[in-house]
Amino acid sequence: MTHSFDEAAVSGVLGHMNDDHRDDNLLIARAFGQPDATTATMTGFDGDGGAWDAALPDGSVSSVRVPWPGGPITERREVRREIVALYDAACERLGIEPRPHD
């Protein structure tokens, strides 16, 4: 059964990703499903993966669901680790040098 995170965890992660990591969202959406995306917003996540809405050049929006690279998770602290791993994998797929993680 897929783990669901509480509203506070989901709200906190989505707020952080959509306010502070817009470029990372776009890289993930481009690398894992919508290479022509113009913008992307993280819309949710659960224990199996994350979800993004990718805006396309024609004005439509496409959903992108990406499984966590490390497999299913159940702890909020694991979400950051998995998003960082997705970012790194997206950079590798797109041939972009990833920035250092703090």
Disulfide bonds with the S-S distance in Angstrom:
none
